[in-house]
């Protein structure tokens, strides 16, 4: 399968990480003792495998492996930055609450559900319902398993370790996005710009700290799609094992969060348009990978804690209350209860929500500036209220979250000029097509009008849209792309940092007893920026190398 190509090695590494977590979940499910033994042995097995591989690796292969260090180091640096930012005000004794309230107010306790599930497995008994009226089968198990894989080495309080591990898992989007961009052969400077804009967006920080596993799901959706779409991975996807790898990665995305299905449905028409139709053998290999990975969880849903389809009934069939009725019956019943005109209006409302038509983003921006001119307590209250509104609107509405980057979608029209139809432009067009198809299918499937808020879909569309907008603008003007990216970062820093606690700054600073954490947050930010500059200056960051060594020459054609 060309496993010595750096991109493939990175994707296999992501798949292995998820497979280990999934294995840990089932080990704990079978018996807590088995889970503890598996978790205890994992680091020893990993070290033994590393030593075995290291002894058989040639000098040329070491050069190959070093190509994967940059994205790994950057991902680690991002994890540290987010962790230190999360706890810059202390509150480690109640880590889940600190993560829930760090950048937003009144967030639900969804970030704790994988943790509650894990604690049930540790105790040898998972309650039903597990929390409130939520069943354990209502939420996929991947983040739970990846946390349990660390269990024998976790110290009290467990919630703190769970939050740190969760932040690390959400930060894997950096590595997956790197794989996608490198697979397309994107300019190294553009790669640095895209990752910087994605990272320093308030949306990413909010959802990396508030660790419901939606960014983790986006990670695996993007990683799997890189095999199917990236030009430099064409020899891989043409083989059964390559398509099985893509299917496994995407299935792990589903096992992290069900919203990944929308990204999958949007990806299918793009593959047809691009004529990326695999052969029959590859299709069978992909189906086998999906069945092997997803079937155990499907059986858990139906046999252990049934019915396990609450979210499907809620979002697609419109049945919010828990009900034992079959999904198909509910779907037909609820659609028959509405006229065709009502159904169409509901879908239009879904599209309006995506565009932010039901929000008051412009008014909230204006109120922020008005507050500075008014001054005093009244002005401070206006700034506090309006800045919170901006964060809520941007955090839950697709187009408002992109803010100034929307200009990038307009830049895609430069494809009308033949000379500007560069590979970078085609890359942006491909991502835009995937995002557009996903949004259209999402709006068509969601039953309840106005329900297409970001947290009820897939976060992959946000990260992909950042990349698409900046890539399209890059084709028009490199300087314009950098300016838009920096302006987007500036807007987010203003609202997620400078105006985050404007109403009680003295109280917040009094709580910030961990001044050392603030220092470490700044140092981590410097490390991230340094890594991004290294990317921009490095020739062909990961996907291109030359070697005359016969051991690796066979794979040279994959990446040139």
C-alpha positions as CSV (number, residue, x, y, z in Angstrom):
1,X,0.0,0.0,0.0
2,X,3.0,2.3,0.0
3,X,3.1,2.5,3.7
4,X,6.5,4.1,3.7
5,X,5.1,7.3,2.2
6,X,4.9,10.0,4.9
7,X,1.3,10.9,4.3
8,X,0.2,7.2,4.5
9,X,2.3,6.7,7.7
10,X,0.5,9.7,9.3
11,X,-2.9,8.4,8.3
12,X,-2.1,4.9,9.5
13,X,-1.0,6.5,12.8
14,X,-4.3,8.2,13.2
15,X,-6.2,5.0,12.5
16,X,-4.0,3.1,14.9
17,X,-4.7,5.6,17.7
18,X,-8.4,5.3,17.2
19,X,-8.2,1.5,17.0
20,X,-6.4,1.4,20.3
21,X,-9.1,3.5,21.9
22,X,-11.8,1.4,20.4
23,X,-10.1,-1.8,21.6
24,X,-9.8,-0.3,25.1
25,X,-13.6,0.4,25.1
26,X,-14.5,-3.1,24.4
27,X,-12.0,-4.5,26.8
28,X,-13.5,-2.4,29.6
29,X,-17.0,-3.4,28.5
30,X,-16.2,-7.1,28.7
31,X,-14.7,-6.8,32.1
32,X,-13.0,-4.0,34.1
33,X,-10.1,-6.3,34.9
34,X,-9.5,-7.0,31.2
35,X,-9.6,-3.3,30.6
36,X,-7.0,-2.5,33.2
37,X,-4.7,-5.2,31.9
38,X,-5.0,-4.0,28.3
39,X,-4.5,-0.4,29.4
40,X,-1.5,-1.3,31.6
41,X,0.2,-3.3,28.7
42,X,-0.4,-0.7,26.0
43,X,2.6,1.5,26.7
44,X,4.9,-1.5,27.0
45,X,3.7,-3.0,23.8
46,X,4.1,0.4,22.1
47,X,7.7,0.8,23.3
48,X,8.5,-2.8,22.3
49,X,7.1,-2.2,18.8
50,X,9.0,1.1,18.5
51,X,12.3,-0.6,19.4
52,X,11.6,-3.4,16.9
53,X,10.8,-0.9,14.1
54,X,13.8,1.3,15.0
55,X,16.2,-1.6,14.6
56,X,15.0,-2.4,11.1
57,X,14.7,1.2,9.8
58,X,17.4,2.4,7.4
59,X,18.9,5.9,7.2
60,X,16.6,6.7,4.3
61,X,13.6,5.6,6.2
62,X,14.6,7.7,9.2
63,X,14.5,10.7,6.8
64,X,11.0,9.7,5.9
65,X,9.9,9.4,9.5
66,X,11.4,12.8,10.3
67,X,8.9,14.3,7.8
68,X,6.1,13.4,10.2
69,X,7.7,15.2,13.1
70,X,6.6,18.7,12.2
71,X,2.9,18.0,12.3
72,X,3.3,15.9,15.4
73,X,5.2,18.7,17.2
74,X,2.7,21.3,16.1
75,X,-0.2,19.2,17.3
76,X,1.4,18.7,20.7
77,X,2.2,22.4,20.9
78,X,-1.5,23.2,20.1
79,X,-2.6,20.8,22.8
80,X,-0.4,22.5,25.4
81,X,-1.6,25.9,24.3
82,X,-5.3,25.0,24.7
83,X,-4.8,23.1,28.0
84,X,-3.0,26.1,29.6
85,X,-5.6,28.5,28.2
86,X,-8.4,26.4,29.6
87,X,-7.0,26.4,33.1
88,X,-5.4,29.9,33.1
89,X,-8.0,30.8,35.8
90,X,-7.4,27.7,37.8
91,X,-10.5,25.6,38.6
92,X,-8.7,22.3,38.1
93,X,-10.8,20.8,41.0
94,X,-13.9,21.0,38.8
95,X,-12.3,20.6,35.3
96,X,-15.5,19.7,33.4
97,X,-17.2,22.8,34.6
98,X,-14.2,24.9,33.8
99,X,-14.1,23.6,30.3
100,X,-17.8,24.1,29.9
101,X,-17.8,27.8,31.0
102,X,-14.4,28.9,29.8
103,X,-15.5,30.6,26.5
104,X,-19.3,30.4,26.8
105,X,-22.1,30.5,29.3
106,X,-24.9,28.1,30.0
107,X,-23.4,25.3,27.8
108,X,-25.0,21.9,28.4
109,X,-23.2,19.1,30.1
110,X,-22.6,17.2,26.9
111,X,-18.8,17.4,27.4
112,X,-19.2,15.1,30.4
113,X,-21.2,12.3,28.7
114,X,-18.2,10.3,27.5
115,X,-16.7,10.8,31.0
116,X,-19.8,9.5,32.7
117,X,-19.9,6.5,30.2
118,X,-16.2,5.8,31.0
119,X,-16.9,5.9,34.8
120,X,-19.7,3.4,34.4
121,X,-17.5,1.0,32.6
122,X,-14.8,1.5,35.2
123,X,-17.3,0.6,37.9
124,X,-18.5,-2.4,35.9
125,X,-22.1,-1.1,35.5
126,X,-23.4,1.6,33.2
127,X,-26.8,3.0,34.3
128,X,-29.7,3.2,31.9
129,X,-30.5,5.9,31.4
130,X,-26.9,7.0,31.9
131,X,-27.4,10.8,32.6
132,X,-30.8,12.4,32.6
133,X,-32.7,10.7,29.9
134,X,-29.7,9.9,27.8
135,X,-28.8,6.3,27.2
136,X,-25.2,5.1,26.8
137,X,-26.1,4.0,23.3
138,X,-27.2,7.5,22.3
139,X,-23.6,8.7,21.9
140,X,-20.8,6.9,20.0
141,X,-18.0,5.5,22.2
142,X,-14.7,6.5,20.6
143,X,-13.7,9.3,23.0
144,X,-14.8,7.2,25.9
145,X,-12.5,4.4,24.8
146,X,-9.6,6.7,24.0
147,X,-9.8,8.0,27.6
148,X,-10.1,4.5,29.0
149,X,-6.9,3.5,27.2
150,X,-5.1,5.8,29.6
151,X,-7.0,4.6,32.7
152,X,-4.4,2.6,34.5
153,X,-2.0,5.6,34.5
154,X,-4.6,8.3,35.4
155,X,-4.4,10.1,38.7
156,X,-7.2,11.7,40.7
157,X,-9.2,13.8,40.0
158,X,-10.2,11.8,36.9
159,X,-12.1,14.8,35.5
160,X,-8.9,16.8,35.1
161,X,-7.1,14.0,33.2
162,X,-10.2,13.5,31.1
163,X,-10.3,17.1,30.1
164,X,-6.6,17.1,29.2
165,X,-6.9,13.9,27.3
166,X,-10.0,15.3,25.6
167,X,-8.3,18.5,24.5
168,X,-5.4,16.4,23.1
169,X,-8.0,14.4,21.1
170,X,-9.8,17.5,19.8
171,X,-6.4,19.0,18.7
172,X,-5.8,16.1,16.3
173,X,-7.6,18.2,13.6
174,X,-4.2,19.9,13.1
175,X,-2.6,16.6,12.1
176,X,-5.5,15.6,9.9
177,X,-5.7,19.0,8.1
178,X,-2.0,18.8,7.5
179,X,-2.4,15.4,5.8
180,X,-5.2,16.8,3.6
181,X,-3.3,20.0,2.6
182,X,0.0,18.1,2.0
183,X,-1.8,15.5,0.0
184,X,-3.0,18.2,-2.4
185,X,0.5,19.7,-2.6
186,X,-0.7,23.0,-1.2
187,X,2.0,25.7,-1.0
188,X,3.8,25.5,2.3
189,X,3.1,29.2,3.1
190,X,-0.6,28.6,2.5
191,X,-0.6,25.5,4.8
192,X,0.9,27.7,7.6
193,X,-1.7,30.4,7.0
194,X,-4.7,27.9,7.0
195,X,-3.6,26.1,10.1
196,X,-3.0,29.5,11.9
197,X,-6.4,30.8,11.0
198,X,-8.1,27.5,12.0
199,X,-6.2,27.5,15.3
200,X,-6.7,31.1,16.4
201,X,-10.4,31.1,15.6
202,X,-12.6,31.3,18.7
203,X,-14.7,28.4,17.3
204,X,-11.8,26.1,17.4
205,X,-10.7,27.1,20.9
206,X,-14.3,26.8,22.3
207,X,-14.7,23.3,20.9
208,X,-11.2,22.2,21.8
209,X,-11.9,23.1,25.5
210,X,-15.5,22.1,25.6
211,X,-14.7,18.6,24.7
212,X,-17.7,17.1,23.2
213,X,-16.1,14.9,20.5
214,X,-17.1,16.9,17.5
215,X,-13.6,18.1,16.5
216,X,-12.4,14.6,17.0
217,X,-15.1,13.4,14.6
218,X,-14.1,16.1,12.1
219,X,-10.5,14.9,12.4
220,X,-11.2,11.5,11.1
221,X,-13.7,12.6,8.5
222,X,-11.0,14.9,7.0
223,X,-8.3,12.3,7.3
224,X,-10.4,9.7,5.5
225,X,-11.4,12.2,2.8
226,X,-7.7,13.0,2.2
227,X,-7.3,9.4,0.9
228,X,-10.3,9.8,-1.4
229,X,-9.6,13.3,-2.7
230,X,-5.9,14.2,-2.5
231,X,-4.1,14.0,-5.8
232,X,-0.9,12.6,-4.3
233,X,-2.7,9.7,-2.7
234,X,-4.2,8.5,-5.9
235,X,-2.1,5.3,-6.1
236,X,-3.2,4.5,-2.5
237,X,-7.0,4.8,-3.0
238,X,-6.8,2.7,-6.2
239,X,-6.0,-0.3,-4.0
240,X,-8.3,-2.3,-1.7
241,X,-6.1,-1.7,1.3
242,X,-6.0,2.1,0.6
243,X,-9.8,2.4,0.3
244,X,-10.1,0.2,3.4
245,X,-7.9,2.7,5.3
246,X,-10.1,5.6,4.1
247,X,-13.3,3.7,5.2
248,X,-11.8,2.9,8.6
249,X,-10.8,6.5,9.2
250,X,-14.3,7.8,8.3
251,X,-15.9,5.1,10.3
252,X,-13.9,6.2,13.3
253,X,-15.3,9.6,12.7
254,X,-18.8,8.1,12.9
255,X,-17.8,6.3,16.1
256,X,-16.8,9.7,17.5
257,X,-19.9,11.6,16.6
258,X,-22.9,10.7,14.4
259,X,-22.9,14.2,12.7
260,X,-20.0,12.8,10.6
261,X,-22.7,11.1,8.5
262,X,-23.6,14.5,6.9
263,X,-19.9,14.9,5.8
264,X,-20.0,11.4,4.3
265,X,-23.2,12.1,2.4
266,X,-21.7,15.4,1.1
267,X,-18.5,13.6,0.1
268,X,-20.2,11.0,-2.1
269,X,-21.4,13.4,-4.8
270,X,-18.0,15.1,-4.9
271,X,-16.4,11.7,-5.6
272,X,-18.8,11.2,-8.4
273,X,-18.1,14.6,-9.9
274,X,-14.4,14.1,-9.7
275,X,-14.8,10.5,-11.0
276,X,-13.2,9.0,-8.0
277,X,-15.2,5.8,-8.4
278,X,-13.3,2.8,-6.9
279,X,-13.2,-0.6,-8.4
280,X,-15.3,-3.5,-7.1
281,X,-12.6,-5.1,-5.0
282,X,-11.8,-1.8,-3.3
283,X,-15.5,-1.3,-2.5
284,X,-15.7,-4.7,-0.9
285,X,-12.6,-4.0,1.2
286,X,-14.1,-0.7,2.3
287,X,-17.4,-2.3,3.2
288,X,-15.6,-5.0,5.2
289,X,-13.7,-2.3,7.2
290,X,-16.9,-0.5,7.9
291,X,-18.7,-3.7,9.0
292,X,-15.8,-4.8,11.2
293,X,-15.6,-1.5,13.0
294,X,-19.2,-0.4,13.2
295,X,-21.1,-3.6,13.7
296,X,-20.0,-4.2,17.3
297,X,-21.3,-0.7,18.3
298,X,-24.5,-1.3,16.3
299,X,-25.1,-4.5,18.3
300,X,-24.4,-2.7,21.6
301,X,-27.1,-0.1,20.6
302,X,-29.7,-2.7,19.8
303,X,-28.9,-5.4,22.3
304,X,-27.3,-3.9,25.4
305,X,-28.9,-0.5,25.8
306,X,-31.6,-0.2,23.1
307,X,-32.8,1.4,21.0
308,X,-29.8,3.8,20.5
309,X,-31.5,5.9,17.8
310,X,-32.7,8.8,19.8
311,X,-30.7,11.5,17.9
312,X,-31.7,10.0,14.6
313,X,-35.4,10.2,15.6
314,X,-34.9,13.7,17.0
315,X,-33.0,15.3,14.1
316,X,-34.3,13.4,11.0
317,X,-37.8,12.4,12.1
318,X,-38.6,15.4,14.4
319,X,-39.4,13.3,17.5
320,X,-37.7,15.2,20.4
321,X,-39.3,13.2,23.2
322,X,-38.0,9.8,24.0
323,X,-40.2,7.2,22.3
324,X,-40.1,3.5,21.6
325,X,-41.7,3.9,18.2
326,X,-39.5,2.8,15.2
327,X,-37.7,5.5,13.3
328,X,-39.3,4.7,10.0
329,X,-42.8,4.9,11.4
330,X,-42.0,8.2,13.1
331,X,-40.5,9.7,9.9
332,X,-43.5,8.8,7.8
333,X,-45.9,9.9,10.4
334,X,-44.4,13.3,11.1
335,X,-43.9,14.2,7.4
336,X,-47.5,13.2,6.6
337,X,-48.7,15.5,9.4
338,X,-47.3,18.5,7.4
339,X,-48.2,19.9,4.1
340,X,-45.7,20.1,1.2
341,X,-45.7,23.9,1.7
342,X,-44.8,23.5,5.4
343,X,-42.0,21.0,4.6
344,X,-40.5,23.4,2.1
345,X,-40.7,26.3,4.5
346,X,-39.0,24.2,7.1
347,X,-36.1,23.4,4.8
348,X,-35.8,27.1,3.8
349,X,-35.6,28.0,7.5
350,X,-32.8,25.5,7.8
351,X,-30.9,27.2,5.1
352,X,-31.6,30.6,6.6
353,X,-30.1,29.4,9.9
354,X,-26.9,28.3,8.0
355,X,-26.6,31.7,6.5
356,X,-27.3,33.3,9.9
357,X,-30.4,35.1,8.6
358,X,-32.2,34.6,11.9
359,X,-29.3,36.2,13.9
360,X,-28.4,39.8,14.8
361,X,-24.7,39.6,14.2
362,X,-24.4,43.0,12.6
363,X,-26.4,44.6,15.4
364,X,-24.2,42.9,18.0
365,X,-21.0,44.1,16.3
366,X,-22.4,47.7,16.2
367,X,-23.5,47.5,19.9
368,X,-20.0,46.5,20.9
369,X,-18.7,49.8,19.4
370,X,-21.6,51.8,20.8
371,X,-20.7,50.5,24.3
372,X,-17.2,52.1,24.0
373,X,-18.7,55.5,23.1
374,X,-21.4,55.4,25.8
375,X,-18.9,54.6,28.5
376,X,-19.6,54.0,32.2
377,X,-21.5,51.0,33.6
378,X,-24.1,51.2,30.8
379,X,-21.4,51.0,28.2
380,X,-19.6,48.1,29.9
381,X,-22.9,46.2,30.2
382,X,-23.6,46.8,26.5
383,X,-20.2,45.6,25.5
384,X,-20.4,42.5,27.7
385,X,-23.9,41.6,26.4
386,X,-23.1,42.3,22.7
387,X,-19.8,40.4,22.8
388,X,-21.5,37.4,24.3
389,X,-24.1,37.6,21.5
390,X,-21.3,37.7,18.9
391,X,-19.6,34.6,20.4
392,X,-22.9,32.7,20.5
393,X,-23.9,33.6,17.0
394,X,-20.4,32.8,15.6
395,X,-20.2,29.6,17.6
396,X,-23.5,28.2,16.3
397,X,-24.1,29.7,12.9
398,X,-22.0,28.6,9.9
399,X,-21.7,31.8,7.8
400,X,-21.4,34.2,10.7
401,X,-18.5,32.1,12.0
402,X,-16.5,32.6,8.8
403,X,-17.0,36.4,9.1
404,X,-14.6,38.2,6.8
405,X,-13.3,35.0,5.3
406,X,-16.6,34.7,3.3
407,X,-14.8,37.0,0.8
408,X,-12.9,33.8,-0.1
409,X,-16.0,32.2,-1.5
410,X,-16.4,35.1,-3.9
411,X,-12.8,34.6,-5.0
412,X,-13.6,31.2,-6.3
413,X,-15.3,32.9,-9.3
414,X,-11.8,33.8,-10.6
415,X,-11.9,30.3,-12.2
416,X,-13.7,32.1,-15.0
417,X,-10.3,33.4,-16.0
418,X,-8.5,30.4,-17.5
419,X,-5.0,31.6,-16.4
420,X,-6.1,31.5,-12.7
421,X,-7.4,27.9,-12.8
422,X,-4.4,26.7,-10.8
423,X,-4.1,23.5,-8.7
424,X,-4.7,25.7,-5.6
425,X,-7.9,27.1,-7.2
426,X,-9.1,23.5,-8.0
427,X,-8.3,22.5,-4.4
428,X,-10.5,25.4,-3.1
429,X,-13.3,24.4,-5.5
430,X,-13.2,20.8,-4.4
431,X,-13.5,21.8,-0.7
432,X,-16.2,24.3,-1.5
433,X,-18.2,21.6,-3.4
434,X,-17.9,19.2,-0.5
435,X,-19.0,21.8,2.0
436,X,-21.9,23.0,-0.3
437,X,-23.1,19.4,-0.9
438,X,-22.9,18.7,2.9
439,X,-24.9,21.8,3.8
440,X,-27.6,21.1,1.2
441,X,-28.1,17.5,2.4
442,X,-28.0,18.6,6.0
443,X,-30.7,21.2,5.4
444,X,-32.8,18.7,3.5
445,X,-32.6,16.0,6.2
446,X,-33.0,18.0,9.4
447,X,-36.7,17.9,10.2
448,X,-37.2,20.7,12.7
449,X,-37.1,24.2,11.2
450,X,-34.0,26.2,12.1
451,X,-32.2,23.2,13.5
452,X,-29.1,23.5,11.3
453,X,-26.9,25.0,14.0
454,X,-23.3,23.9,13.9
455,X,-23.3,21.6,16.9
456,X,-26.1,19.5,15.3
457,X,-24.0,18.9,12.2
458,X,-20.4,18.2,11.4
459,X,-17.6,20.5,12.3
460,X,-15.6,19.4,9.3
461,X,-17.5,22.0,7.2
462,X,-16.0,24.8,9.3
463,X,-12.4,23.7,9.0
464,X,-12.8,22.9,5.3
465,X,-14.4,26.3,4.7
466,X,-11.5,28.1,6.3
467,X,-9.2,26.2,4.0
468,X,-11.4,26.8,0.9
469,X,-11.8,30.5,1.5
470,X,-8.1,31.2,2.1
471,X,-7.0,29.0,-0.9
472,X,-9.3,30.8,-3.3
473,X,-8.2,34.2,-2.1
474,X,-4.5,33.0,-2.3
475,X,-5.0,32.5,-6.1
476,X,-6.2,36.1,-6.5
477,X,-3.6,37.7,-4.1
478,X,-1.2,36.2,-1.6
479,X,-1.3,39.4,0.4
480,X,-5.1,39.6,0.4
481,X,-5.3,36.1,1.7
482,X,-2.8,36.9,4.5
483,X,-4.7,40.1,5.3
484,X,-8.1,38.3,5.5
485,X,-6.6,35.6,7.7
486,X,-5.0,38.1,10.1
487,X,-8.2,40.1,10.2
488,X,-10.2,37.0,11.1
489,X,-7.7,36.2,13.8
490,X,-7.9,39.8,15.1
491,X,-11.8,39.6,15.3
492,X,-11.6,36.4,17.3
493,X,-8.9,37.6,19.7
494,X,-11.0,40.7,20.4
495,X,-14.2,38.8,21.2
496,X,-12.7,35.6,22.7
497,X,-9.8,37.3,24.7
498,X,-10.1,41.0,25.1
499,X,-13.9,41.2,25.6
500,X,-14.4,37.8,27.2
501,X,-14.7,39.0,30.8
502,X,-15.0,42.8,30.4
503,X,-17.7,43.0,33.1
504,X,-15.7,41.4,35.9
505,X,-12.0,41.7,35.0
506,X,-10.9,42.3,38.6
507,X,-12.8,39.3,39.8
508,X,-11.4,37.1,37.1
509,X,-7.8,38.1,37.7
510,X,-8.3,37.6,41.4
511,X,-9.3,34.0,40.6
512,X,-6.3,33.6,38.3
513,X,-4.0,32.2,41.0
514,X,-2.2,30.1,38.4
515,X,-0.1,32.9,37.0
516,X,2.4,30.3,36.0
517,X,-0.2,28.7,33.7
518,X,-0.6,32.1,32.0
519,X,3.1,32.1,31.3
520,X,3.0,28.6,30.0
521,X,0.1,29.5,27.7
522,X,2.2,32.4,26.3
523,X,5.2,30.1,25.8
524,X,3.0,27.5,24.1
525,X,1.6,30.2,21.8
526,X,5.1,31.2,20.9
527,X,6.0,27.5,20.2
528,X,3.0,27.2,17.9
529,X,3.8,30.4,16.0
530,X,7.5,29.2,15.7
531,X,6.3,25.9,14.2
532,X,4.0,27.7,11.8
533,X,7.0,29.9,10.6
534,X,9.1,26.8,10.2
535,X,6.3,25.3,8.0
536,X,6.2,28.4,5.9
537,X,10.0,28.3,5.3
538,X,10.3,24.5,4.9
539,X,10.4,23.2,1.4
540,X,7.7,20.8,0.7
541,X,6.7,20.2,4.3
542,X,5.8,16.5,4.3
543,X,4.6,15.3,1.0
544,X,7.7,15.7,-1.1
545,X,11.1,14.2,-0.8
546,X,13.8,12.8,-3.1
547,X,15.9,9.9,-2.5
548,X,18.1,7.6,-4.6
549,X,17.9,4.8,-2.0
550,X,16.4,1.7,-3.7
551,X,14.5,0.9,-0.5
552,X,12.3,4.0,-0.9
553,X,12.6,4.8,-4.6
554,X,9.5,2.7,-5.3
555,X,7.4,5.2,-3.3
556,X,8.9,8.3,-4.9
557,X,6.3,8.3,-7.6
558,X,3.5,8.8,-5.1
559,X,4.6,12.3,-4.1
560,X,6.2,14.0,-7.1
